[in-house]
Amino acid sequence: MADAEDWRTSGERMVPELSAGSALEAEHVARYRFVAGHIADCDVVDLGCGVGWGSRLLLSAGAATVTGVDLFAPAIEYAEQHYAGPQYLVGDMSAVPLPDGCADVVVCMEAIEHVHDHGAVLAEARRLLRPGGLFFVSSPNPDVYPEGNPFHVHEVGADELRQSLAQSFSTVAGFAQELLVASVVGDPERAAYRAGVTRLDTQANGSTAQYAIAVASDGVLPSFEPELALAVSTQLTHLQAVHAQLIRDREEFQDQADAVAAEQRRLQAEIATAQSTATALADERRTLEERLVQAGRALEQVMAERDDAARQLAVLAERLAEAQARNGASDAASDAAQHALEAACRERDETLFALLRSEQDRVHDAAQQQSETDHLAAAAAGLAHELTELRHSSSWRVTAPMRWLKDAELRRRARP
């Protein structure tokens, strides 16, 4: 059981001062009121009595004596301080420190699910009862009761409970306890305000009983009337507020899911555009590289032609010198020939240098387009990384159910 710091608020022990207006209070009160009509002038033992409010309810309802037994000493101390009247004992339900045949009625409400061997508790109840005595016992119904209660060792269903009791008692009757939502209309000053009950089962699907209750005896069982406990529940009002907030949260998450989906589509479109541009630039780069290779070859050819022209010029200069020496031509004619030869060389060099600059410009353009291609490829990689981070973000995971629901709704609407 919980430690001394939180046992009052764990929800496993009903403390009226802390559970007023809750379903927990209504459930516990209904069980003990169901027993209260059958304990007049009886000696009663309340196994797993908790803080003792139920034991004192039975004493106030007409029991001759009530002895509450609980293994948790702080709960017994609380019972003695707040619900005086019954006798309280710290003890194990499987080995109660009381003599045989000391009780006319034994009560064990919502306690046997806390022990590993519920059969031992049922046998102990049989030992405590006098001939013809009544044993009232309840347990959460595992078919309906919410799963995951950390305090429960074994929840005993209705069939299992009756079968276990039949091994020790000759007569067993089973009952069901349901949690109902009630709305009362009337004059609270008149008795009729509490008289009429209309039950609506239009949405019930299978069993709705959260708790199985059984009464066992060696004698003839009395008749039992249904017991209804109504709590003025602030809990339902709170649940309505929580429900409204959940709807608002769902709408907010849906908006976030839509925004994330839109951002994903935008990033995907940008990535597709960037990839298409990168592909086109890569193709253009390959074309430019081919042109650059061709330009290099043309340049080599021009350089070869220039070298050949230089060789021819040297031959012409040598011949001219020979001719001048051989024929004794005038200096003016020699100068004119020299000028003509130099002009031809300059024209050839200018043509070669113009072609060289043209090829250099083409190489520079190719290098610049290569840089743009690398930049777009880096941008595409960045967008892909951003999309990956978006898909692994907490917002993406949180809004996944919303996207799935929206896609399912779109698919449903698209069906003919």
C-alpha positions in Angstrom: 0.0 0.0 0.0 1.1 3.6 -0.4 3.4 5.2 2.1 2.3 7.5 5.0 2.7 10.6 2.9 0.2 9.9 0.1 -2.2 7.1 1.3 -5.0 9.6 2.0 -5.0 11.0 -1.6 -4.0 7.9 -3.6 -7.7 7.2 -4.4 -7.4 3.6 -3.2 -8.8 4.4 0.3 -11.9 6.4 0.4 -11.5 9.3 2.8 -14.8 11.2 2.9 -13.2 14.5 3.8 -11.2 14.4 0.6 -13.6 12.5 -1.7 -16.8 14.4 -1.2 -18.8 14.8 -4.4 -16.9 12.2 -6.3 -17.8 8.9 -8.0 -15.5 7.2 -5.5 -17.7 8.4 -2.6 -20.9 7.3 -4.3 -19.6 3.8 -5.1 -18.4 3.2 -1.5 -21.5 4.6 0.2 -23.8 2.5 -2.1 -22.0 -0.7 -1.1 -22.3 -0.1 2.7 -25.9 1.1 2.4 -26.6 -2.2 0.6 -25.3 -4.0 3.7 -26.9 -1.7 6.2 -30.4 -3.1 5.9 -29.3 -6.5 7.1 -27.2 -5.9 10.2 -29.8 -4.8 12.8 -28.6 -6.0 16.3 -25.8 -8.0 14.7 -22.2 -8.4 15.6 -20.3 -7.2 12.4 -16.7 -7.6 11.3 -15.6 -5.2 8.6 -12.5 -6.7 6.8 -10.3 -4.1 5.1 -12.2 -1.3 6.8 -9.8 1.5 5.7 -10.3 4.7 7.6 -13.4 3.4 9.4 -16.2 5.5 7.9 -18.0 2.4 6.6 -17.7 0.6 10.0 -19.3 3.6 11.7 -22.0 3.8 9.1 -23.0 0.2 9.9 -22.9 0.9 13.6 -25.2 3.9 13.1 -27.5 1.7 11.0 -28.3 -0.6 13.9 -25.5 -3.1 14.3 -24.9 -4.3 17.9 -21.1 -4.2 17.5 -18.7 -3.4 14.7 -15.1 -4.4 14.5 -13.0 -2.9 11.8 -9.9 -4.8 10.7 -7.1 -3.3 8.4 -3.5 -4.2 7.8 -2.4 -0.5 7.4 -1.8 1.0 10.9 -2.1 4.7 9.8 -5.6 4.0 8.5 -6.6 2.4 11.7 -5.2 5.4 13.7 -7.2 7.7 11.4 -10.3 5.7 12.0 -10.0 5.8 15.8 -9.5 9.6 15.6 -12.3 10.5 13.1 -14.8 7.6 13.2 -14.9 6.5 16.8 -17.5 4.0 18.0 -16.5 0.7 16.4 -13.6 -1.3 17.7 -10.6 -1.2 15.4 -7.8 -3.8 15.0 -4.6 -3.8 12.9 -4.6 -7.2 11.3 -4.3 -9.4 8.2 -7.6 -10.3 6.5 -6.2 -13.8 5.9 -5.4 -14.3 9.6 -7.9 -12.1 11.6 -7.0 -11.8 15.3 -10.6 -12.7 16.4 -12.1 -16.0 17.7 -14.2 -18.4 15.6 -17.9 -17.7 15.3 -17.7 -14.2 16.7 -19.8 -12.5 14.0 -23.3 -12.5 12.5 -22.2 -10.5 9.5 -18.8 -10.2 7.9 -18.2 -7.5 5.3 -15.2 -7.3 2.9 -15.8 -4.5 0.4 -13.1 -3.7 -2.2 -10.4 -5.5 -0.3 -9.8 -9.0 -1.7 -8.3 -7.6 -4.9 -5.3 -6.5 -2.7 -4.3 -10.0 -1.7 -2.6 -12.8 -3.7 -4.8 -15.6 -2.1 -8.4 -14.3 -2.0 -9.5 -17.9 -1.2 -7.8 -17.5 2.2 -9.8 -14.4 2.9 -13.1 -16.2 2.1 -12.1 -19.1 4.3 -11.3 -16.7 7.1 -14.7 -15.0 6.7 -16.3 -18.5 7.0 -14.4 -19.1 10.2 -15.6 -15.9 11.8 -19.3 -16.4 11.0 -21.8 -18.0 13.2 -24.2 -20.5 11.7 -26.6 -18.8 9.3 -24.5 -15.6 9.2 -24.1 -13.4 6.1 -20.9 -12.7 4.3 -20.9 -9.6 2.0 -18.0 -9.3 -0.4 -17.2 -7.2 -3.5 -14.4 -6.9 -6.1 -13.7 -4.8 -9.2 -15.0 -6.6 -12.3 -11.9 -7.0 -14.6 -14.1 -7.1 -17.7 -15.3 -3.5 -17.1 -13.1 -1.9 -14.4 -10.2 0.2 -16.0 -6.9 -1.6 -16.2 -3.7 -0.6 -14.6 -4.5 0.0 -11.0 -1.1 -0.4 -9.3 -2.6 -1.4 -5.9 -4.6 -4.4 -7.2 -3.0 -7.8 -7.1 -5.9 -9.8 -8.6 -9.4 -8.5 -9.5 -11.9 -11.2 -9.0 -14.7 -11.3 -11.6 -18.4 -12.1 -10.9 -18.2 -15.8 -12.0 -14.9 -16.5 -10.2 -16.2 -14.8 -7.0 -19.4 -16.9 -7.0 -17.5 -20.1 -7.7 -15.0 -19.4 -4.9 -17.7 -18.7 -2.4 -19.6 -21.9 -3.4 -16.6 -23.9 -2.1 -17.2 -22.6 1.5 -20.9 -21.6 1.6 -24.1 -23.5 0.7 -25.9 -20.4 -0.6 -24.5 -17.6 -2.8 -26.3 -14.7 -4.5 -24.6 -12.4 -7.0 -25.2 -8.7 -7.6 -23.8 -6.0 -9.9 -22.8 -2.5 -9.1 -22.8 0.1 -11.9 -21.7 3.7 -12.0 -24.5 5.8 -13.4 -24.7 9.5 -14.3 -27.8 11.0 -12.7 -29.7 14.2 -13.3 -32.4 15.2 -10.8 -35.4 17.5 -11.5 -37.8 18.5 -8.8 -38.4 20.4 -5.5 -35.6 19.5 -3.1 -38.0 20.3 -0.2 -40.4 17.4 -1.1 -39.8 13.7 -0.6 -40.9 13.0 -4.1 -37.8 14.7 -5.3 -35.9 11.5 -4.4 -38.5 9.0 -5.4 -38.6 8.5 -9.2 -35.8 6.9 -11.2 -35.7 6.6 -15.0 -32.8 4.6 -16.4 -31.5 5.2 -19.9 -29.6 2.3 -21.4 -29.8 3.4 -25.0 -26.0 3.5 -25.3 -25.1 0.5 -23.1 -23.0 -2.1 -24.9 -22.6 -5.4 -22.9 -21.9 -5.4 -19.2 -21.6 -2.0 -17.5 -21.1 -3.3 -13.9 -17.7 -2.1 -12.6 -18.0 -4.2 -9.4 -19.2 -7.7 -8.6 -20.9 -8.1 -5.2 -21.8 -11.4 -3.6 -23.6 -12.4 -0.5 -23.0 -15.9 0.9 -24.4 -17.9 3.8 -25.0 -21.4 5.2 -28.6 -20.4 5.7 -31.4 -18.9 3.7 -30.6 -15.5 2.2 -32.9 -12.6 2.9 -34.4 -10.5 0.0 -32.3 -7.6 -1.2 -33.4 -4.3 -2.6 -31.3 -2.2 -5.0 -29.4 0.6 -3.3 -28.8 4.0 -5.1 -26.4 6.5 -3.7 -26.4 10.0 -5.3 -23.5 12.3 -4.8 -23.7 16.0 -5.5 -20.8 15.7 -7.9 -18.4 18.5 -8.6 -16.4 15.9 -10.4 -18.8 15.8 -13.4 -18.6 19.6 -13.8 -14.8 19.3 -13.7 -14.9 16.6 -16.3 -17.1 18.7 -18.6 -14.5 21.5 -18.3 -11.7 19.0 -19.0 -13.6 17.7 -22.0 -14.1 21.2 -23.4 -10.4 21.9 -23.0 -9.5 18.7 -24.7 -11.7 19.7 -27.7 -9.9 23.0 -27.8 -6.5 21.3 -27.6 -7.5 18.9 -30.4 -8.5 21.9 -32.6 -5.2 23.6 -31.8 -3.2 20.4 -32.5 -5.2 20.1 -35.8 -4.2 23.6 -36.7 -0.6 22.8 -35.9 -0.8 19.6 -38.0 -2.2 21.6 -40.9 0.6 24.2 -40.6 3.2 21.4 -40.4 1.8 19.7 -43.4 1.7 22.9 -45.4 5.3 23.6 -44.4 6.2 20.1 -45.5 4.6 20.6 -48.8 6.4 24.0 -49.2 9.7 22.5 -48.4 9.1 19.5 -50.7 8.2 21.9 -53.5 11.3 24.0 -52.9 13.4 20.8 -52.8 11.9 19.6 -56.1 12.6 23.0 -57.7 16.1 23.1 -56.4 16.7 19.5 -57.5 15.4 20.3 -61.0 17.5 23.5 -61.2 20.5 21.6 -59.9 19.9 18.9 -62.6 19.7 21.5 -65.3 22.8 23.3 -64.1 24.6 20.0 -63.9 23.7 19.3 -67.5 24.8 22.8 -68.5 28.0 22.3 -66.5 28.8 19.1 -68.5 28.1 21.1 -71.7 30.4 23.9 -70.6 33.1 21.4 -69.6 32.9 19.9 -73.1 33.2 23.3 -74.6 36.1 24.1 -72.3 37.9 21.0 -73.5 37.2 22.0 -77.1 38.4 25.6 -76.4 41.6 24.1 -74.9 42.2 22.1 -78.0 41.5 25.2 -80.2 43.9 27.2 -78.0 46.5 24.6 -78.5 46.0 24.7 -82.2 46.2 28.5 -82.2 49.4 28.4 -80.2 50.8 25.9 -82.6 49.8 28.2 -85.5 51.5 31.1 -83.7 54.7 29.2 -83.2 54.6 28.2 -86.9 54.1 31.8 -87.9 56.9 32.9 -85.7 59.1 30.3 -87.4 58.0 31.5 -90.8 58.7 35.1 -89.7 62.2 34.2 -88.7 62.8 32.5 -92.0 61.5 35.6 -93.9 63.7 37.8 -91.8 66.7 35.6 -92.5 65.9 35.6 -96.3 65.5 39.4 -96.2 68.8 39.9 -94.6 70.4 37.6 -97.2 68.7 39.4 -100.0 69.8 42.8 -98.7 73.3 41.7 -98.4 73.2 40.0 -101.8 71.5 42.7 -103.8 72.7 45.7 -101.9 69.1 47.1 -101.8 68.6 50.5 -100.4 68.0 51.1 -96.7 64.6 52.7 -97.5 63.4 49.5 -99.4 64.8 47.4 -96.6 63.0 49.5 -94.0 59.7 49.3 -95.9 60.0 45.5 -96.1 60.8 45.4 -92.5 57.8 47.5 -91.5 55.5 45.4 -93.7 56.8 42.2 -92.1 56.4 43.7 -88.5 52.8 44.9 -89.4 52.0 41.4 -90.6 53.3 39.9 -87.3 51.4 42.4 -85.2 48.2 41.6 -87.1 48.8 37.9 -86.6 49.5 38.4 -82.9 46.4 40.6 -82.4 44.3 37.9 -84.0 45.8 35.2 -81.8 45.5 37.2 -78.6 41.8 38.1 -79.4 41.1 34.4 -79.9 42.9 33.6 -76.6 40.9 36.2 -74.7 37.6 34.9 -76.2 38.5 31.4 -75.0 39.5 32.7 -71.5 36.1 34.5 -71.2 34.4 31.2 -72.1 36.4 29.4 -69.4 35.6 32.1 -66.8 31.8 31.8 -67.7 32.0 28.1 -67.3 33.7 28.4 -63.9 31.0 30.9 -62.7 28.2 28.6 -63.8 29.9 25.8 -61.9 29.9 27.9 -58.7 26.1 28.6 -59.2 25.5 24.9 -59.6 27.4 24.1 -56.4 25.4 26.8 -54.5 22.1 25.4 -55.6 23.1 21.9 -54.8 24.1 23.1 -51.3 20.7 24.8 -50.9 18.9 21.6 -51.9 20.9 19.6 -49.4 20.0 22.2 -46.7 16.3 22.0 -47.5 16.4 18.2 -47.4 18.1 18.4 -43.9 15.4 20.9 -42.7 12.7 18.6 -43.9 14.4 15.6 -42.1 14.5 17.7 -38.8 10.9 18.6 -39.2 9.9 15.0 -39.6 11.8 14.1 -36.4 10.6 17.0 -34.4 8.2 16.6 -31.4 5.6 18.7 -33.1 5.7 16.4 -36.1 5.3 13.3 -33.9 2.5 14.9 -31.7 0.5 15.9 -34.8 0.9 12.6 -36.5 -2.5 11.3 -35.3 -4.1 14.5 -36.5 -2.6 14.1 -40.0 -3.6 10.4 -40.1 -7.2 11.4 -39.1 -7.3 14.1 -41.7 -6.0 11.8 -44.5 -8.5 9.2 -43.5 -11.3 11.8 -43.6 -10.1 12.9 -47.1 -10.0 9.3 -48.3 -13.5 8.8 -46.9 -14.8 11.8 -48.7 -13.1 10.8 -52.0 -14.9 7.4 -52.0 -17.9 7.4 -54.5 
